[in-house]
Amino acid sequence: MKRNAQGFTLIEIAIVLVIIGLLLGGVLKGQELITGARVRNLISQQDGIKAAFFGFQDRYRGLPGDYASASTNINCGTTTTCSNGNGNGRIEQGAAPVAASVVNEQTLVWNHLTQAGFLNGSYTFTDTVAADANTPKNPYSSFLELQYDAAYGTGTVPSKHNLKTGAQVPVEIIAEVDRKIDDGLPYNGAFQFSIYAPSGGAAPLATGGGAACINATPTPNVWAISGGSTNCGAASLF
């Protein structure tokens, strides 16, 4: 006897499609939650350091890293004397020493902030560029930097104190941070694109390649989210 071939009924197909839809929705929602957590983590890190910076400035009437009386007024322990900056009002890499002050104030800043109790952690100062012992990292294992310079924005910009997020941040994360705390534009406002990368690391690419962080076609320029760069960074200007 010849049997008719049996296929899926419309109800069975509908059930399968619903299950697939639920699975895809769960994956997308999970990715959205992960992205949101990473954005909040980066914002929290920036806010905490900025609060510490201004708290230090208010207490000592000087800038962390640049403070010239740290050895007298900050307790760095019974066996260690806090190093001093040169007190010229700028946190600088390559600072001109005054009375045996340090050269790398941009790494001394973390020692001052933690020893004064404004940041958690412990950073052992060495008068060098960023290293694991003297500088914190962002969630993507790239060193932060707090310094007076012009390594932000585009073209000729004035030097300012700024807190750099560090590099290796995915473009969609840095763009969302910008939207939440500033104007969402990489070359405007108080949160702008930065080419900073620690010594030995690859600097974020602004434009001109597949890994570019900025889409220069529209005016004003925008973050190149569709490019999917995984090596972007920005700076919060003080």
Legacy VTK file of the C-alpha trace (Angstrom):
# vtk DataFile Version 3.0
C-alpha trace
ASCII
DATASET POLYDATA
POINTS 238 float
0.000 0.000 0.000
1.329 3.454 -0.883
1.619 5.841 2.091
1.428 9.611 1.790
4.553 11.530 2.972
3.987 13.355 6.249
5.246 16.959 6.691
5.126 19.511 9.478
1.790 21.060 10.227
1.389 24.827 10.302
1.079 24.708 14.092
4.359 22.809 14.425
6.145 25.253 12.124
4.726 28.174 14.103
5.939 26.666 17.374
9.456 26.202 15.952
9.527 29.792 14.696
8.409 31.070 18.095
11.175 29.092 19.822
13.794 30.400 17.385
12.510 33.940 17.940
12.760 33.542 21.707
16.307 32.206 21.458
17.423 35.053 19.191
15.725 37.576 21.443
17.499 36.137 24.457
20.890 36.319 22.745
20.340 39.911 21.629
19.077 40.950 25.056
22.068 39.294 26.705
24.446 41.166 24.397
22.619 44.394 25.169
23.005 43.795 28.903
26.726 43.066 28.518
27.247 46.230 26.475
25.321 48.282 29.024
27.413 46.897 31.877
30.646 47.735 30.054
29.459 51.269 29.359
28.494 51.793 33.015
31.849 50.369 34.148
33.793 52.801 31.970
31.657 55.765 33.071
32.011 54.785 36.736
35.788 54.569 36.409
35.972 58.017 34.794
33.624 59.595 37.354
35.503 58.087 40.289
38.869 59.393 39.121
37.517 62.844 38.320
35.927 63.056 41.773
39.235 62.008 43.326
41.116 64.636 41.303
38.872 67.480 42.429
38.776 66.195 46.002
42.578 66.208 46.141
42.705 69.689 44.622
40.212 70.999 47.169
42.075 69.505 50.161
45.663 70.308 49.230
45.229 73.345 46.969
47.409 71.558 44.436
47.158 68.936 41.720
47.902 65.237 42.295
51.145 64.320 40.590
52.198 67.976 40.438
51.869 68.637 44.183
55.179 69.977 45.493
54.524 69.329 49.212
53.434 65.688 49.030
56.480 64.494 50.964
55.400 66.687 53.866
51.608 66.514 53.778
50.743 63.022 52.482
51.428 59.922 54.554
53.008 57.310 52.301
53.924 54.966 55.156
56.706 54.707 57.701
59.357 53.543 55.214
58.406 55.498 52.116
58.389 59.225 51.498
55.921 60.512 48.923
57.581 61.968 45.855
56.920 65.574 44.875
55.868 67.186 41.625
57.322 70.525 40.585
54.231 72.530 41.576
53.820 74.464 38.315
50.097 73.736 38.073
50.379 71.139 35.299
50.525 67.342 35.457
53.199 66.650 32.870
55.224 63.881 31.318
58.759 65.230 31.068
58.227 67.777 33.849
61.189 70.012 34.650
62.491 68.879 38.076
62.485 71.414 40.893
64.200 70.494 44.186
64.482 66.827 43.206
60.880 66.563 41.999
59.933 63.833 39.535
59.891 63.875 35.733
56.828 61.659 35.167
54.074 63.454 37.039
51.462 61.595 34.965
52.330 58.394 36.825
52.944 60.044 40.203
49.317 61.224 40.102
48.037 57.708 40.923
50.353 57.378 43.915
49.195 60.724 45.276
45.487 59.936 44.829
45.664 56.525 46.479
47.995 57.463 49.339
45.818 60.479 50.128
42.785 58.178 50.295
40.890 59.494 47.291
41.203 56.305 45.213
41.237 52.657 46.143
44.280 50.591 45.269
47.989 50.861 45.780
50.421 52.148 43.183
54.171 52.094 43.796
55.627 55.120 42.100
58.570 54.706 39.762
59.676 57.700 37.732
58.836 56.084 34.388
56.012 55.992 31.870
52.942 53.888 32.643
53.592 50.409 34.032
51.579 47.854 35.997
53.063 48.984 39.309
52.321 52.679 38.947
49.213 53.110 36.751
45.655 51.680 36.690
44.075 50.130 33.597
40.693 50.317 31.927
38.492 47.186 31.625
40.266 46.367 28.349
43.746 46.175 29.922
45.012 49.485 28.557
46.619 52.051 30.878
44.724 55.202 31.814
46.379 58.602 31.720
45.715 61.860 33.532
47.871 64.599 32.075
48.112 68.129 30.732
48.480 67.816 26.957
46.716 68.166 23.607
46.342 64.468 22.736
42.623 64.726 22.067
40.230 66.037 19.426
41.455 66.954 15.959
43.666 69.616 14.435
45.250 72.223 16.672
43.677 72.176 20.114
44.814 73.845 23.341
46.558 71.737 25.958
44.293 70.901 28.887
44.205 68.539 31.812
42.361 65.474 30.629
41.642 61.937 31.749
42.113 59.420 28.960
40.095 56.219 28.922
43.045 54.299 27.531
42.958 52.445 24.234
41.483 49.107 23.112
37.895 50.190 23.792
35.384 48.989 21.145
33.945 51.887 19.145
30.339 51.071 20.067
31.248 51.265 23.768
33.101 54.575 23.528
30.286 56.026 21.396
27.647 55.016 23.953
29.717 56.508 26.785
29.901 59.751 24.790
26.129 59.748 24.264
25.452 59.193 27.961
27.848 61.745 29.457
28.359 64.313 26.669
27.069 65.149 23.178
27.807 61.899 21.338
30.267 63.584 18.946
33.958 62.573 18.872
35.362 66.054 18.237
33.054 68.190 20.381
32.214 68.749 24.011
34.002 67.594 27.147
34.520 63.981 26.001
36.497 63.660 22.774
38.389 61.084 20.728
42.018 60.551 21.767
44.883 58.873 19.932
46.586 58.089 23.246
48.008 54.607 23.682
50.588 53.578 26.286
54.159 52.970 25.200
54.335 49.855 23.047
50.602 49.808 22.282
48.875 50.640 19.008
47.320 54.098 18.952
43.633 54.312 17.995
43.123 55.203 14.339
40.996 58.293 13.765
40.100 57.941 10.081
41.293 56.389 6.844
41.048 52.651 7.410
38.852 49.711 8.276
39.787 50.032 11.941
39.032 53.768 12.074
37.122 55.105 15.078
35.709 58.183 13.317
33.369 58.504 10.327
34.574 61.702 8.663
31.869 61.783 5.966
29.102 63.642 7.828
29.560 67.083 9.330
30.096 67.094 12.237
32.052 63.832 12.252
30.561 60.892 14.146
31.802 57.687 15.730
32.271 54.971 13.071
30.129 52.359 14.814
29.530 50.334 11.639
33.296 49.926 11.222
33.518 47.834 14.370
36.931 49.052 15.533
38.103 47.417 18.752
40.855 49.961 19.445
39.331 53.354 20.278
39.778 55.763 23.137
38.716 59.184 24.371
39.560 61.861 26.896
37.462 63.701 29.467
38.562 67.338 29.454
38.825 69.278 32.732
LINES 1 239
238 0 1 2 3 4 5 6 7 8 9 10 11 12 13 14 15 16 17 18 19 20 21 22 23 24 25 26 27 28 29 30 31 32 33 34 35 36 37 38 39 40 41 42 43 44 45 46 47 48 49 50 51 52 53 54 55 56 57 58 59 60 61 62 63 64 65 66 67 68 69 70 71 72 73 74 75 76 77 78 79 80 81 82 83 84 85 86 87 88 89 90 91 92 93 94 95 96 97 98 99 100 101 102 103 104 105 106 107 108 109 110 111 112 113 114 115 116 117 118 119 120 121 122 123 124 125 126 127 128 129 130 131 132 133 134 135 136 137 138 139 140 141 142 143 144 145 146 147 148 149 150 151 152 153 154 155 156 157 158 159 160 161 162 163 164 165 166 167 168 169 170 171 172 173 174 175 176 177 178 179 180 181 182 183 184 185 186 187 188 189 190 191 192 193 194 195 196 197 198 199 200 201 202 203 204 205 206 207 208 209 210 211 212 213 214 215 216 217 218 219 220 221 222 223 224 225 226 227 228 229 230 231 232 233 234 235 236 237
